[in-house]
Amino acid sequence: MTFEPITCDKCGPAVMANYLVKLVSGELSFCGHHYRKYAETLDTVSYEVIELNKAEEAPQLVEMAE
C-alpha cells in the first residue's frame, strides 16, 4: 500500500494540505493559509471540512477523591 500525500490545490505539490473540503461536485484540499483565505465562501458551498494531520489529545487520568 502506497501513501500519497495530500497537497494544497492552490500551492501545488510543495505544500501539504491541512484541510480537505468536501463539495457535492468533488473535493478540494488547502493549506491553512488558503483555507483561511477562502473559508467564508467554502463554508457556504461545502458539506464537510476535515482538518488533516490533527494531533488528537491523549485522554488524561483523573484521580478520584477518597
Stockholm file with secondary structure:
# STOCKHOLM 1.0

chainA/1-66         MTFEPITCDKCGPAVMANYLVKLVSGELSFCGHHYRKYAETLDTVSYEVIELNKAEEAPQLVEMAE
#=GR chainA/1-66 SS CCCCCCEETTTEEEEECSEEEEETTEEEEECHHHHHHHHHHHHHHEEEEEETTCCCCCCCCCCCCC
#=GC SS_cons        CCCCCCEETTTEEEEECSEEEEETTEEEEECHHHHHHHHHHHHHHEEEEEETTCCCCCCCCCCCCC
//
